[in-house]
């Protein structure tokens, strides 16, 4: 773990000082870097300017957080958090249905937005 803490800052410095200027100079990448000069510009360009891809990655992140819910809760000092969430959903299963309907509505809207552009 220590090597990771020592290597990552050096790799970031090497990227920003040496590799990034070289990539800026490549003609094929000039339009990408011109469009993606800010952090959010880079995120938007890497997503292919697609809200659907961005939404899919957001849902993947949420799924990953729920997958790691037990270790995260234990680290935060509440090892029974998953049981508490399951107990709340068992008492009120309509909340899960509302969340799924919301996810579905946002996905459909993002997809229709993409279809409407073509």
KOLDO-277692 format. One line per 3 residues: number of its first residue (from 1); for each residue x, z, y of N, C-alpha, C. Coordinates in steps of 0.05 Angstrom, whole numbers, padded with zeros to 5 digits. Atoms other than C-alpha are relative to their C-alpha. Example, Ala and Ser with C-alpha at 12.3 -4.5 7.8 and 13.67 -1.06 7.14 Angstrom:
BEGIN
1> 00018 00000 -00024 00246 00156 -00090 00018 00000 00024 ~ -00016 -00001 -00024 00273 00143 -00021 -00015 00014 00022
***
This chain:
BEGIN
1> 00017 00000 -00024 00000 00000 00000 00017 00000 00025 ~ -00018 -00002 -00023 00058 00015 00046 00011 -00028 00008 ~ -00010 00027 -00006 00085 -00056 00039 -00020 -00017 00015
4> 00021 00015 -00014 00018 -00083 00062 -00001 00008 00029 ~ 00001 -00010 -00027 00019 -00039 00124 00024 -00011 00016 ~ -00023 00011 -00014 00089 -00065 00140 00000 -00030 00002
7> -00001 00029 00001 00079 -00138 00122 -00021 -00013 00019 ~ 00022 00013 -00015 00012 -00153 00157 00007 -00003 00030 ~ -00007 00004 -00028 00036 -00139 00229 00022 -00022 00004
10> -00020 00020 -00002 00098 -00182 00217 -00011 -00028 -00005 ~ 00012 00026 00005 00057 -00238 00188 -00017 -00009 00024 ~ 00016 00007 -00024 00009 -00236 00248 00018 -00009 00023
13> -00018 00007 -00022 00067 -00238 00297 00012 -00028 -00006 ~ -00011 00026 00007 00098 -00297 00259 -00020 -00022 00005 ~ 00021 00020 -00004 00032 -00334 00261 -00003 -00006 00030
16> 00006 00004 -00029 00020 -00323 00336 00025 -00011 00015 ~ -00024 00009 -00015 00093 -00336 00357 00010 -00027 -00009 ~ -00012 00024 00011 00113 -00393 00311 -00020 -00021 -00010
19> 00018 00019 00014 00058 -00424 00269 -00022 -00011 00018 ~ 00023 00009 -00018 00001 -00427 00321 00009 -00021 00019 ~ -00007 00022 -00018 00040 -00468 00372 00005 -00027 -00015
22> -00005 00024 00016 00060 -00517 00317 -00027 -00013 -00007 ~ 00026 00010 00007 -00013 -00523 00295 -00014 -00012 00024 ~ 00012 00011 -00024 -00035 -00534 00367 00011 -00028 00006
25> -00012 00026 -00006 00013 -00593 00372 -00008 -00022 -00019 ~ 00008 00021 00019 -00014 -00630 00311 -00025 -00014 00011 ~ 00023 00014 -00012 -00060 -00685 00336 -00027 00003 -00015
28> 00024 -00003 00015 -00110 -00677 00280 -00014 00027 00005 ~ 00011 -00026 -00005 -00121 -00604 00298 -00005 00006 00029 ~ 00003 -00005 -00028 -00122 -00611 00374 -00029 00005 00007
31> 00028 -00004 -00007 -00198 -00618 00377 -00010 00027 -00011 ~ 00009 -00026 00011 -00208 -00558 00332 00009 00023 00018 ~ -00010 -00021 -00017 -00163 -00514 00374 -00011 00000 00028
34> 00012 00002 -00027 -00193 -00540 00439 -00028 00013 -00001 ~ 00027 -00011 00003 -00262 -00520 00413 00001 00029 -00007 ~ -00001 -00027 00010 -00240 -00455 00381 00022 00016 00013
37> -00021 -00014 -00014 -00199 -00422 00435 -00006 00030 00001 ~ 00006 -00029 00000 -00236 -00355 00435 -00006 00009 -00029 ~ 00006 -00010 00027 -00250 -00310 00375 -00026 -00011 -00010
40> 00026 00009 00009 -00324 -00328 00372 00000 -00030 -00003 ~ -00003 00029 00003 -00306 -00401 00382 00012 -00007 -00027 ~ -00013 00004 00026 -00261 -00397 00321 -00020 00005 -00023
43> 00020 -00007 00021 -00315 -00363 00280 -00020 -00023 -00002 ~ 00020 00021 00000 -00366 -00416 00300 00012 -00026 -00011 ~ -00013 00024 00010 -00317 -00473 00285 00005 00002 -00030
46> -00005 -00003 00029 -00298 -00444 00217 -00026 00000 -00016 ~ 00026 00002 00014 -00372 -00439 00199 -00010 -00028 00000 ~ 00009 00027 -00001 -00377 -00513 00212 -00024 -00004 00019
49> 00022 00000 -00020 -00424 -00499 00270 -00027 00001 -00014 ~ 00024 -00002 00015 -00477 -00479 00220 -00010 00029 -00001 ~ 00012 -00026 00000 -00523 -00420 00229 -00006 00009 -00029
52> 00006 -00006 00028 -00542 -00424 00155 00024 00011 -00014 ~ -00024 -00010 00013 -00470 -00414 00133 00006 00028 00011 ~ -00004 -00026 -00013 -00462 -00357 00183 -00019 00021 -00012
55> 00020 -00018 00012 -00526 -00324 00156 00007 00006 -00029 ~ -00008 -00004 00028 -00503 -00333 00084 00024 00019 -00002 ~ -00023 -00018 00000 -00437 -00299 00099 -00007 00028 00009
58> 00010 -00026 -00008 -00472 -00243 00135 -00014 00014 -00023 ~ 00013 -00012 00023 -00516 -00231 00074 00019 00008 -00022 ~ -00021 -00006 00019 -00455 -00233 00030 00014 00026 00008
61> -00012 -00025 -00009 -00424 -00179 00073 -00017 00024 -00004 ~ 00019 -00022 00005 -00486 -00136 00069 -00001 00007 -00030 ~ 00000 -00004 00029 -00487 -00145 -00007 00026 00014 -00009
64> -00025 -00013 00007 -00414 -00125 -00011 00000 00030 00009 ~ 00002 -00028 -00009 -00427 -00062 00030 -00018 00016 -00020 ~ 00017 -00015 00019 -00484 -00043 -00017 00013 00003 -00028
67> -00014 -00002 00025 -00440 -00057 -00077 00020 00024 00001 ~ -00020 -00021 -00003 -00388 -00008 -00050 -00013 00025 00013 ~ 00014 -00022 -00013 -00441 00042 -00027 00010 00027 -00011
70> -00009 -00026 00012 -00419 00097 -00076 00028 00008 00010 ~ -00026 -00009 -00010 -00345 00097 -00058 00000 00005 00031 ~ 00002 -00004 -00029 -00361 00091 00017 -00013 00027 00006
73> 00015 -00025 -00004 -00411 00149 00013 00017 00024 -00008 ~ -00018 -00022 00009 -00361 00192 -00026 00022 00004 00021 ~ -00021 -00003 -00021 -00307 00178 00026 -00011 00013 00025
76> 00012 -00012 -00024 -00356 00198 00081 -00011 00028 -00005 ~ 00008 -00027 00006 -00374 00262 00045 -00029 00003 -00010 ~ 00027 -00002 00010 -00443 00245 00017 -00002 -00016 -00026
79> -00001 00014 00026 -00436 00227 -00057 -00028 -00007 -00011 ~ 00026 00006 00011 -00511 00226 -00068 -00016 -00020 00018 ~ 00013 00019 -00018 -00526 00172 -00016 -00016 -00021 -00015
82> 00013 00021 00015 -00543 00119 -00067 -00025 00011 -00013 ~ 00024 -00013 00011 -00591 00167 -00102 -00022 00004 00021 ~ 00019 -00004 -00021 -00624 00182 -00036 -00013 -00026 00008
85> 00012 00027 -00006 -00633 00108 -00020 -00019 -00009 -00022 ~ 00018 00008 00022 -00662 00095 -00089 -00025 00017 00000 ~ 00024 -00018 -00001 -00709 00155 -00082 -00019 -00010 00023
88> 00016 00009 -00023 -00733 00129 -00014 -00014 -00027 -00007 ~ 00012 00026 00008 -00745 00059 -00043 -00021 00004 -00022 ~ 00019 -00005 00021 -00781 00088 -00103 -00026 00010 00012
91> 00024 -00010 -00013 -00829 00124 -00057 -00014 -00021 00017 ~ 00011 00021 -00018 -00838 00064 -00011 00011 -00027 -00007 ~ -00011 00026 00008 -00826 -00001 -00048 -00006 -00023 00019
94> 00007 00021 -00018 -00859 -00041 00007 00023 -00005 00020 ~ -00023 00004 -00018 -00796 -00031 00051 00018 -00022 -00011 ~ -00017 00020 00012 -00756 -00073 00002 -00013 -00028 00003
97> 00015 00025 -00003 -00810 -00127 00005 00002 -00010 00029 ~ -00002 00008 -00028 -00808 -00126 00081 00027 -00011 00007 ~ -00027 00010 -00005 -00733 -00134 00082 00004 -00028 -00013
100> -00002 00026 00012 -00737 -00192 00033 -00015 -00022 00015 ~ 00015 00019 -00016 -00791 -00226 00074 00015 -00007 00026 ~ -00016 00005 -00025 -00748 -00218 00137 00024 -00018 -00005
103> -00023 00017 00008 -00687 -00247 00102 -00009 -00029 -00005 ~ 00011 00027 00006 -00729 -00305 00077 -00008 -00015 00026 ~ 00009 00013 -00025 -00758 -00319 00146 00024 -00009 00017
106> -00023 00008 -00015 -00690 -00320 00179 00014 -00023 -00013 ~ -00013 00022 00014 -00661 -00365 00125 -00016 -00026 00004 ~ 00016 00024 -00004 -00719 -00414 00131 00003 -00010 00029
109> -00003 00009 -00027 -00713 -00415 00207 00028 -00012 00005 ~ -00027 00011 -00004 -00638 -00427 00204 00002 -00027 -00014 ~ 00000 00026 00014 -00648 -00483 00153 -00015 -00021 00015
112> 00016 00019 -00015 -00703 -00516 00194 00015 -00008 00026 ~ -00016 00006 -00024 -00658 -00512 00255 00021 -00022 -00007 ~ -00019 00020 00008 -00605 -00551 00217 -00012 -00027 -00007
115> 00014 00024 00007 -00655 -00601 00190 -00010 -00015 00025 ~ 00010 00011 -00025 -00683 -00612 00260 00021 -00015 00016 ~ -00022 00012 -00014 -00614 -00632 00286 00006 -00028 -00009
118> -00008 00026 00012 -00606 -00692 00240 -00021 -00021 00005
***
